[in-house]
Amino acid sequence: MSTNYKPRISDSYHIYYEQEKLWNTITWLGVPCFKFPFDAFMMQEIIYKLQPEFIVETGTAYGGSSIFFASILDLIGKGHIITVDINNKLDKDNWSLPARRLFEKHITFIQGSSTDPEVVSSIFNGVGDSTCLVMLDSWHTKVHVLEELNIYSKLIKPNYYIIVEDTHVNGNPVPWQWGEGPMEAVEGFLKEHSNFQPDLYYERHEMTCNPAGFLKRVK
């Protein structure tokens, strides 16, 4: 457990929720969407408040979270998503019509590693100088997440966010057997980047996959 993690009233249920893999039962427009409901609602608040021109997502999985974000962008009437994953699990032939329409209108999928120089170059060229939110939800090792943070934080303008997902592993409060993970990456990143800080407002519902992970650029 990180020394920065403070026990919460939701911890017992949080551990049960993870052990039972209840997140694996969530869908959006019929497509698997691996997000805690509390976190998904906080993300839509941020998207609506800031109305970014781009959302960059690492870790596409089956596409449900991208389609969820696209739903918000479609209602706002602006914005595009670039999502990247080493695997292509998108099953567009079996998606609902609304899911396919949102994907075609608002989403670009890139197959590859989020830290591959060619992938990074493609994303940065696509975003350019536009306003951007970043969601990091790929490989959850400290080394990989820290590398992603150092790369993609450069896309973030003041008052925008880079959200590090699954900082709850390694005892924060979820048990974890694979060593240091996203929380430790966040701690290492913040030591070197005083212009970012966790925005605890988006943890106000107590149960979150992302404790200390809603990182706001403050200057």
Order of alpha helices (4+ residues) and beta strands (2+ residues): alpha-beta-beta-alpha-beta-alpha-beta-alpha-beta-alpha-beta-alpha-beta-alpha-beta-beta
